[in-house]
Amino acid sequence: MLGRPPRPAPAALLGVEQEFSLRMSGEPMDFSRLIHDLPVQGRRLDPGDPNAYRLAWGGSLTSDGREAEVATPPVPRRAGFTAALDGLSRRGRDELEGLLDTLPAPVVTDGYSTHVSVAMPAELNERVCRLYASTFAPALMLLMDRAESPGLIVRPRPGRAELCGEFVAGRHLRAVSAFAAGSARACAAALTGLRTSPRRLPPRLRVAVAPATIRYGWFVDRRAFGPDLYDGGRETILRRRRGGTIAAQDQLELAWEAAREALGDDVDPSDLEAADALVAGTLALPVEGGRDDGRDEPGAPDTAEDIPFRELITVRDRPSFAVRPAVATWDFTVFEVDATDRPRTGYVSVPRDVMPEFVRGLDGGRFDPVIAAYLAEPPAGRLLAQQSQTGAPGLYDRIGVAADLLPVEHQPGAGAAAASGAIRAGKHHGNGNGQQQQQPGPKEPRRWGRFSPRAVIAAGVAAAVLAGGVVVAVAAGGGKSKPAAVPTTPTGTEVSPAPSLSHSPAPGTSPSPSPSPSPSPSPSPTVPQTLPNAAPFGPFKVTIKVLSSDKINSLPPGTKFTETWTFTPGCDMGPCGGKLVRKGDDLNSGTGQVTYQGNGHYQGKDFRRLDCIQQPSGTTIPKVGNDHISFSFHVVKGKVVDGVWQATRIVGTMKADVTPTAKGRAEGCPDAFANESVTGILGAGA
């Protein structure tokens, strides 16, 4: 039904990230310490950025260091694309400022930086970025940067070229978007040598670039072409690569002429107007004092209807299963599908370019027979565990480590082919404006303590026994019980091929273990006995399995520990929110408020303070970590217990995102996260 989508052509898609610095009562604010306390109506789905929320309009909200960041979804390059990017960026800023309005004092948002990403095939990306630095970079710098700006960053990212400069909005953002699309496309055409593509470029210049920090790429300083580009502006004399000079205004005009030609006929004249005005001088460049934040202009269109990330966070109820997003990146989304009449869960991986077709087919019932038949089969061990699997639609029984589904990036200073420089794509916090500097690290690495010393020993011994002598190390904290640990998944695990959405497996059922129920509240025979109405009173014995973590003790994927969960509902009958008490050795144990999401799904949040531990000395810096805990679960099995229809089995996820306090950050304590799966059985000795 859904085939493998083609790769995007050069500059076929564009996206914008905008960062904002925040001030309250004149004092700067750290958004990373604030974001999880705001009433964000979104879901945290990005395996590469534990702070990111996907929002209903299709974009995302996260923190990049101390700054707030709003990102648009990828927008196709076609008529009206610059207005669409402008409109989406405004939508994101409006949502951010609406959230900040809930704080007790007014917060001022100042535009900090803008990153424009342009789709680019992997085999061209690095060469395009290198060529860009010596041809189009000074023109883009004049279109984006202010007199006090440091310069431009050009980065080859997985599937896209990223151009990072000063904050621009309104007409300036539209001009930069058009120029970025056309100039990147012109570079790609020049490198491929296709006769059917325009291959005109502006003159090549002598340029001195420096390796970028934080992420792999190149920093183009304001003096990289000889004289200070921002001091001289349009009159700056630039050095040509093969001798001679050219005025910056002439280079700007030739660069825009080439970019304009490369855009071709698939854009609207309105997409070109802002850049035409900036190049001609009828609209002032930022270095000339020209700035706008887009608020004084007529509203731009929000977005086209077929941009695939709108309403991504919606839970969809089908006749025999429920669908909710489990993992989301700009390249693919993984949906969790839960049978409503049996304890069976599956996962659907959907690439970006077939997302609109998938959502339309899902809402129209087109895929109901396929997914229902798949859920009727017993699990066959189909594992979604590799990035290569996400390029085509597929059905799976479970997900491995979500971070392993991300494409590989290269560290700063590593060559493009250097395997030692490869890391998974994700959020690497920097200051975002080109002034990124590597900070000197502490003398000893720091981690966050989350378990008691006794629990560490117990987990280590259990792991040693189960793994044949390979000890799983977890480190310090506080508590009493002894969680178990299991060995990590062996390397080289065979990944079964996933059936496509046209696959129709033979019907079947999957047996489930019998729970050990505990006494429950007074009978409520009027509640319909369906899974969504099965109240999760507990107590549940909850097994928590680490899927991925960084700098929280030394927890490897596969480590397990247990908690006891007890739910007190806020209503007398039927499903609703309430209070969840979680008890165990994990310092994340505590009491959190839970909201009911519908169809047997629940979400909640909690907060703790963690100690920062220096290694290997074990020196503790107490209570300097803000541990924001979020959890979600849904009912997969129910039963009448003492006359009450209630849940006997729940499954879900839990996330811990740790940000240091000001004292902790001064001590070198890191940002950290843990992603975990949750399985709870009623009673079971709890």
C-alpha positions in Angstrom: 0.0 0.0 0.0 2.8 2.4 0.8 6.2 2.0 -0.9 9.6 3.4 -0.1 9.6 7.1 -0.8 12.3 8.7 -3.0 15.1 10.8 -1.4 14.5 14.6 -1.5 16.3 16.4 -4.3 18.7 19.2 -3.4 16.8 22.0 -1.7 13.5 20.2 -2.1 12.7 20.9 1.6 13.6 23.7 3.9 13.2 24.2 7.7 13.9 27.0 10.1 15.1 27.0 13.7 14.9 30.2 15.7 16.4 30.7 19.1 15.3 33.3 21.7 17.0 34.7 24.8 14.7 35.4 27.7 14.7 38.1 30.4 12.5 38.6 33.4 12.8 41.8 35.4 15.9 42.6 33.4 17.7 39.3 34.4 18.5 36.6 31.9 16.7 33.3 32.2 17.8 29.7 31.5 15.0 28.2 29.4 16.4 24.7 29.9 15.5 25.0 33.6 12.1 26.3 32.8 10.7 24.4 29.8 9.3 21.3 31.7 7.5 23.5 34.2 5.4 25.2 31.5 2.0 23.9 30.4 3.3 22.8 27.0 0.6 21.1 25.0 2.9 18.6 23.2 4.7 15.3 23.4 8.3 14.6 24.0 9.1 12.2 21.1 12.5 13.0 19.8 15.2 10.4 20.7 18.0 12.9 20.0 16.6 15.7 22.2 15.0 14.9 25.5 13.9 18.5 26.0 12.0 18.7 22.7 8.2 18.9 22.5 6.3 18.2 19.3 3.4 20.6 19.0 0.0 20.3 17.4 0.7 22.8 14.6 3.6 20.6 13.4 6.7 22.3 14.8 8.7 21.7 18.0 9.8 23.6 21.1 13.0 22.9 22.9 15.9 24.5 24.7 19.4 25.0 23.1 21.6 25.7 26.1 20.0 28.7 27.9 17.9 29.8 24.9 14.4 28.8 23.8 14.2 27.2 20.4 11.3 26.9 18.0 11.6 24.8 14.9 9.3 24.6 11.9 8.6 21.3 10.2 10.3 20.8 6.7 8.4 22.8 4.1 8.5 21.8 0.3 10.2 24.3 -2.0 7.3 25.5 -4.1 5.2 28.6 -4.7 4.7 30.4 -1.4 7.3 28.5 0.6 9.0 31.6 2.0 5.6 32.8 3.4 4.9 29.4 4.8 8.3 29.3 6.7 7.6 32.9 7.9 4.1 32.0 9.1 5.2 28.8 10.9 8.0 30.7 12.6 5.6 33.3 13.8 3.3 30.5 15.0 6.1 29.0 17.1 7.1 32.3 18.6 3.5 33.1 19.5 3.1 29.7 21.2 6.4 30.3 23.1 5.3 33.7 24.3 1.9 32.4 25.3 3.5 29.8 27.5 5.8 32.5 29.1 2.7 34.6 29.8 1.7 32.0 32.4 4.6 33.0 34.5 4.1 35.4 37.5 6.2 38.2 35.9 6.5 39.4 32.3 9.2 37.8 30.2 10.9 39.6 27.3 12.0 37.4 24.3 14.8 38.6 22.1 15.7 37.0 18.8 19.0 35.2 19.2 19.8 33.2 16.1 18.3 31.6 13.0 19.3 28.3 11.4 18.0 27.5 7.9 18.3 23.8 6.8 18.1 22.8 3.2 17.6 19.2 2.1 20.8 17.8 0.5 21.7 14.2 -0.5 24.5 12.7 1.6 26.9 12.2 -1.4 26.8 15.9 -2.2 26.4 17.5 1.2 30.0 18.1 2.4 31.2 19.2 -1.1 28.2 21.6 -1.3 29.0 23.1 2.1 32.7 23.6 1.2 31.8 25.2 -2.1 29.2 27.4 -0.4 31.8 28.9 1.9 33.8 30.3 -1.0 30.9 31.4 -3.2 27.6 32.3 -1.6 28.6 32.7 2.1 29.4 36.5 2.0 26.1 37.3 0.4 24.2 35.3 2.9 26.2 36.9 5.7 25.1 40.3 4.5 21.5 39.2 4.3 21.5 37.8 7.8 24.0 39.3 10.1 24.3 42.5 12.0 27.2 44.9 12.5 28.1 43.1 15.8 27.7 39.5 14.6 30.7 37.1 14.6 30.1 35.2 11.3 28.3 32.3 9.6 28.4 28.6 10.3 28.0 26.1 7.4 27.3 22.5 8.5 26.7 19.3 6.6 24.1 17.6 8.7 22.4 14.2 8.0 20.2 14.8 4.9 20.6 18.6 5.0 22.9 21.6 4.8 22.5 23.9 7.8 23.3 27.6 7.6 23.5 29.4 10.9 23.5 33.1 11.5 21.8 36.0 13.3 18.1 36.1 14.1 16.0 37.2 11.2 12.2 37.4 10.9 9.5 38.8 8.6 10.8 40.0 5.2 14.4 39.3 6.2 13.5 35.7 6.9 11.7 35.3 3.6 14.7 36.7 1.8 17.1 34.4 3.6 14.9 31.4 2.9 14.7 32.1 -0.8 18.4 32.8 -1.0 19.3 29.6 1.0 17.2 27.4 -1.2 18.5 28.8 -4.5 22.1 29.1 -3.5 22.3 25.5 -2.1 20.6 24.2 -5.2 23.0 26.1 -7.5 26.0 24.5 -5.6 24.5 21.0 -6.0 23.9 21.6 -9.7 27.4 22.9 -10.3 28.9 19.8 -8.6 26.7 17.2 -10.4 27.4 18.8 -13.8 23.9 18.1 -15.2 23.4 19.9 -18.4 19.7 20.3 -17.7 20.5 22.2 -14.5 21.6 25.8 -14.2 25.3 25.8 -13.2 26.0 29.4 -12.7 27.9 30.4 -9.6 29.2 33.7 -8.3 33.0 34.2 -8.4 35.0 31.9 -6.1 36.7 33.9 -3.3 39.8 33.4 -1.2 38.4 32.5 2.2 39.9 31.3 5.5 37.4 29.1 7.3 37.8 27.5 10.8 36.4 24.2 12.0 33.1 24.7 13.8 32.8 23.6 17.4 29.9 21.7 18.9 29.0 20.1 15.6 31.0 19.3 12.5 31.2 22.0 9.9 32.9 25.3 9.2 32.9 28.8 10.7 33.2 31.7 8.3 34.4 34.7 10.3 33.4 38.2 9.3 37.1 38.7 8.3 37.4 35.4 6.5 37.6 37.2 3.1 40.2 39.7 4.2 38.6 43.0 5.3 35.9 43.1 7.9 32.7 42.4 5.9 30.4 43.8 8.5 32.3 47.0 8.9 32.5 47.7 5.1 29.1 46.3 4.2 28.3 46.5 0.5 31.5 48.4 -0.2 33.8 45.8 1.2 36.5 44.7 -1.2 36.7 40.9 -1.4 39.6 38.8 -2.7 38.9 36.6 -5.7 40.4 33.1 -5.6 42.4 33.4 -8.8 43.5 37.0 -8.3 41.8 40.4 -8.3 39.1 41.7 -6.2 35.3 42.3 -6.3 33.0 44.6 -4.3 30.7 42.9 -1.8 27.7 44.5 -3.5 28.7 43.0 -6.9 29.2 39.6 -5.3 25.8 39.9 -3.6 24.1 40.7 -7.0 25.9 37.9 -8.8 25.1 35.4 -6.0 21.4 36.3 -5.9 21.2 36.2 -9.7 22.6 32.6 -9.6 20.3 31.6 -6.7 17.3 33.2 -8.4 18.0 31.2 -11.6 18.4 28.0 -9.6 15.0 28.4 -8.0 13.5 28.1 -11.5 9.8 28.4 -12.2 8.5 26.4 -9.2 8.3 29.4 -6.9 6.0 32.4 -6.8 7.1 36.0 -7.5 6.2 36.8 -3.9 9.0 34.4 -2.8 11.6 36.6 -4.5 10.4 40.1 -3.6 12.1 40.5 -0.2 15.5 39.3 -1.5 15.2 41.5 -4.6 14.6 44.5 -2.2 17.6 43.7 0.0 20.0 43.2 -2.9 18.8 46.4 -4.6 19.1 48.4 -1.5 15.4 49.4 -1.2 15.3 47.4 2.0 18.2 47.9 4.4 20.6 45.0 5.2 21.0 44.1 8.9 24.5 45.5 8.9 22.9 48.8 7.8 20.5 48.7 10.7 17.7 47.0 8.8 15.7 44.7 11.2 12.2 43.5 11.6 10.7 40.9 13.8 7.8 40.3 11.5 5.2 41.7 13.8 4.5 44.9 11.8 3.6 43.1 8.6 0.4 41.4 7.6 0.1 37.8 8.9 1.7 35.2 6.7 0.0 31.9 5.8 0.3 29.3 8.6 1.2 26.3 6.4 0.0 24.1 3.6 -2.4 21.4 4.6 -0.2 18.6 3.3 2.8 19.4 5.6 2.9 16.0 7.3 3.5 16.9 10.9 0.2 18.6 11.8 -1.8 16.8 14.4 1.0 14.4 14.9 0.5 14.2 18.6 -3.1 13.2 18.4 -4.2 9.9 19.8 -6.3 8.2 17.2 -9.0 5.6 18.1 -9.8 3.0 15.5 -12.5 0.3 15.9 -10.0 -2.4 17.2 -6.9 -0.4 18.1 -5.5 2.9 19.2 -2.7 4.8 17.6 -0.3 7.3 19.2 3.1 8.6 18.3 6.0 6.9 20.1 9.1 8.3 18.3 9.3 11.3 16.0 12.1 12.9 14.0 11.8 15.1 10.9 12.7 12.1 8.8 10.3 9.4 10.2 7.7 8.8 12.8 7.1 5.6 14.8 3.5 5.0 15.9 2.5 2.7 18.7 -0.6 0.7 17.9 -2.5 -1.0 20.8 -5.2 -3.6 20.4 -8.3 -2.6 22.4 -9.5 -6.2 23.0 -6.2 -8.0 24.0 -2.8 -7.2 25.5 -1.0 -6.7 22.1 1.1 -3.8 21.0 2.8 -3.1 17.7 4.7 -0.3 16.0 4.4 1.3 12.6 7.4 3.1 11.2 6.4 5.8 8.6 8.9 7.9 6.6 8.2 11.6 6.3 7.3 11.6 2.6 4.5 9.1 2.9 3.2 10.5 6.2 0.3 12.5 4.6 -0.9 9.4 2.7 -0.6 7.3 5.9 -2.5 9.7 8.1 -5.3 10.0 5.5 -5.5 6.3 5.1 -5.5 5.8 8.8 -8.3 8.2 9.5 -10.3 6.9 6.5 -10.0 3.2 7.7 -7.8 2.1 4.8 -5.2 0.4 7.1 -7.6 -0.9 9.7 -7.7 -4.5 8.2 -3.9 -4.7 7.9 -3.0 -3.4 11.3 -5.8 -5.3 13.0 -4.6 -8.5 11.4 -1.0 -7.8 12.5 -2.1 -7.3 16.1 -4.1 -10.5 16.0 -0.8 -12.4 15.4 1.4 -13.4 18.3 4.6 -11.3 18.4 7.2 -12.8 16.1 10.2 -10.8 17.4 10.2 -8.2 14.6 12.5 -5.5 16.0 12.9 -1.9 14.8 16.5 -1.2 15.8 18.5 0.3 12.9 18.3 3.7 11.1 18.2 1.9 7.7 14.9 0.4 8.6 13.2 3.8 8.9 13.5 4.6 5.1 10.4 2.4 4.3 7.1 1.8 6.0 7.0 -1.2 8.2 5.2 -3.0 11.1 7.2 -4.2 14.1 6.6 -5.9 17.4 9.0 -3.7 19.4 11.5 -0.9 19.3 15.2 -1.2 20.3 17.1 1.8 21.6 15.4 4.7 20.0 18.6 6.7 19.6 20.0 4.0 17.3 17.3 4.9 14.8 19.0 8.3 14.2 21.5 8.9 11.4 25.2 9.2 12.2 26.8 12.6 12.5 30.5 13.5 12.6 32.2 15.2 15.5 34.0 18.5 15.2 37.5 18.0 13.8 36.6 14.6 12.3 36.9 14.0 8.6 33.8 13.0 6.7 35.0 9.5 6.4 36.5 9.1 9.9 34.5 6.4 11.6 36.0 7.5 14.9 34.2 10.9 14.5 30.8 9.4 14.2 28.1 10.0 16.7 24.3 9.8 16.6 22.4 12.9 15.5 20.8 14.7 18.4 20.8 18.0 20.3 24.2 19.3 21.1 23.8 22.4 23.2 25.8 25.4 22.1 25.1 29.1 22.1 23.7 28.9 18.5 24.9 32.2 17.1 28.3 31.4 15.7 30.3 32.3 18.9 30.4 28.7 19.9 33.4 27.9 22.0 34.4 24.6 23.6 34.3 25.1 27.3 37.1 23.6 29.4 35.9 20.4 31.0 36.1 19.5 34.7 39.0 17.6 36.1 36.8 14.7 36.9 33.7 13.6 34.8 30.4 14.2 36.6 27.3 12.0 36.7 24.0 12.2 38.5 23.4 9.8 41.4 20.1 8.0 41.2 20.5 4.7 43.2 21.7 3.8 46.6 25.2 2.2 47.0 23.5 -1.1 48.1 21.3 -1.1 45.0 24.4 -0.5 42.9 26.1 -3.6 44.4 22.9 -5.7 43.9 22.5 -4.6 40.3 26.1 -5.3 39.6 26.1 -8.8 41.1 22.9 -9.7 39.3 24.3 -8.5 36.0 27.5 -10.4 36.6 25.6 -13.6 37.1 23.2 -13.1 34.2 25.8 -11.8 31.8 28.5 -14.4 32.6 30.8 -12.0 34.5 30.1 -8.8 32.7 29.2 -6.4 35.5 26.7 -3.7 34.8 27.8 -0.6 36.8 25.3 1.8 38.4 26.3 4.4 40.9 25.3 6.3 44.0 22.0 7.7 45.5 19.6 6.6 48.3 16.9 4.0 49.1 16.3 0.5 50.5 15.1 -2.1 48.0 17.4 -4.0 45.6 16.6 -3.7 41.9 17.6 -6.4 39.6 19.8 -5.8 36.5 20.1 -7.7 33.2 22.8 -7.8 30.7 22.8 -5.5 27.7 21.5 -6.7 24.4 24.3 -8.6 22.6 26.0 -6.8 19.7 25.2 -8.1 16.2 21.5 -8.8 17.1 19.7 -10.0 14.0 16.9 -7.7 13.0 13.9 -9.4 11.4 12.6 -7.8 8.2 9.4 -5.9 8.9 6.2 -6.5 7.0 4.9 -3.6 5.0 1.5 -2.0 5.5 0.2 -4.2 2.6 1.1 -7.3 4.7 -1.9 -9.4 5.9 -0.8 -11.9 8.5 -3.0 -14.8 9.5 -5.3 -14.0 12.5 -4.2 -15.3 15.9 -4.0 -14.3 19.5 -1.1 -13.8 21.9 -1.3 -15.4 25.4 -0.6 -13.1 28.4 0.4 -13.9 31.9 -2.2 -14.0 34.6 -1.9 -11.1 37.0 -2.0 -11.4 40.8 -4.7 -8.9 41.7 -4.9 -7.1 45.0 -8.0 -5.8 46.8 -9.5 -2.8 45.2 -12.1 0.0 46.0 -15.8 -0.6 46.4 -17.8 -2.2 43.6 -18.9 -0.1 40.6 -20.9 -2.4 38.4 -22.3 0.4 36.2 -18.9 0.9 34.5 -18.8 -0.7 31.1 -16.2 -3.5 31.1 -13.9 -2.2 28.3 -10.2 -1.6 28.5 -10.5 2.2 28.4 -12.7 2.0 31.5 -10.4 -0.3 33.5 -9.1 2.0 36.3 -5.4 1.5 37.1 -5.8 1.5 40.9 -2.9 -0.9 41.6 -0.8 -1.6 43.4 1.3 -2.6 40.4 4.6 -4.3 40.5 6.3 -2.2 37.8 9.4 -3.3 35.9 11.3 -0.4 34.5 13.9 -1.1 31.8 16.5 1.4 30.6 16.3 2.0 26.9 19.0 4.7 26.7 20.7 7.0 29.2 23.5 9.5 29.4 25.3 10.6 32.6 22.8 9.2 35.0 24.9 6.8 37.1 26.3 4.3 34.5 23.1 2.6 33.4 23.5 0.7 30.2 20.5 -0.3 28.0 18.8 -3.4 29.3 19.2 -2.6 33.1 16.0 -3.3 35.0 14.7 -2.2 38.3 11.3 -2.3 40.0 8.9 0.1 41.7 5.4 -0.2 43.2 2.8 2.1 41.7 -0.5 3.0 43.3 -3.1 5.3 41.7 -5.7 7.4 43.5 -8.3 8.6 41.0 -9.8 12.0 41.2 -13.4 10.8 40.4 -15.8 8.2 41.9 -16.3 6.1 38.8 -14.7 5.4 35.4 -11.4 6.6 34.0 -10.0 10.0 35.1 -6.8 11.7 36.3 -5.5 11.6 39.8 -2.4 11.0 41.9 0.2 8.3 41.3 2.5 7.2 44.1 5.7 5.4 42.9 7.9 3.7 45.5 11.2 2.0 44.9 15.0 2.3 45.1 15.1 4.7 42.1 15.3 8.3 43.4 12.8 9.2 40.8 10.3 7.6 43.0 7.7 10.0 44.3 4.2 11.3 43.8 3.0 12.8 40.6 -0.2 14.1 39.1 -1.7 12.1 36.3 -4.1 13.2 33.6 -6.3 10.9 31.5 -5.7 11.2 27.8 -8.6 9.0 26.6 -8.8 5.4 25.4 -7.0 4.0 28.5 -4.0 6.3 28.1 -2.5 8.3 31.1 0.3 10.9 31.4 2.0 12.4 34.4 4.9 14.5 35.6 7.1 14.7 38.7 10.2 16.5 39.9 13.2 15.6 42.1 16.6 17.0 43.0 19.6 14.8 42.4 23.2 14.8 43.7 26.1 15.3 41.2 28.9 12.8 41.7 32.5 13.3 40.6 34.1 10.2 39.2 36.2 8.3 40.1 36.6 10.0 43.5 32.9 9.7 44.4 32.7 13.2 45.8 29.1 14.3 46.0 27.7 17.8 45.3 24.2 17.5 46.8 20.9 18.5 45.3 22.2 20.5 42.3 20.3 18.6 39.6 16.7 19.4 38.5 15.3 16.0 37.6 12.1 16.4 35.5 10.3 13.1 35.3 7.5 12.4 32.8 5.7 9.1 32.4 2.9 7.7 30.2 1.2 4.4 30.3 -1.9 2.7 29.0 -4.1 -0.2 30.1 -3.6 -3.4 28.1 -5.5 -5.9 30.3 -8.5 -5.6 32.7 -10.4 -7.8 35.1 -13.2 -7.6 37.7 -11.5 -7.7 41.1 -13.7 -7.7 44.2 -16.6 -6.5 42.0 -14.6 -3.6 40.5 -13.6 -3.4 36.8 -9.9 -2.4 36.9 -6.6 -2.7 35.1 -4.4 -5.7 35.7 -1.6 -4.8 33.3 -0.2 -1.5 32.1 2.6 -0.7 29.7 4.3 2.6 28.9 7.4 4.8 29.1 9.2 7.0 31.6 11.7 9.7 30.9 14.1 11.6 33.2 15.7 14.8 32.0 18.2 16.4 34.3 19.5 19.9 34.1 22.0 21.3 36.6 21.2 24.3 38.8 23.5 27.4 38.5 25.7 25.9 41.2 25.7 22.6 39.5 26.6 24.0 36.1 29.5 26.0 37.7 30.8 22.7 39.1 30.7 21.1 35.6 27.7 18.9 36.2 26.2 17.9 32.9 22.8 17.8 31.3 21.6 14.2 31.3 18.7 11.9 30.4 17.2 8.4 30.7 14.5 6.8 28.5 12.8 3.7 30.0 10.0 1.3 29.3 7.4 0.5 31.9 5.5 -2.8 32.4 3.2 -3.2 35.5 1.2 -6.2 36.7 -1.5 -5.8 39.4 -0.4 -7.3 42.7 2.4 -9.7 41.7 3.8 -9.5 45.2 3.8 -5.7 45.2 
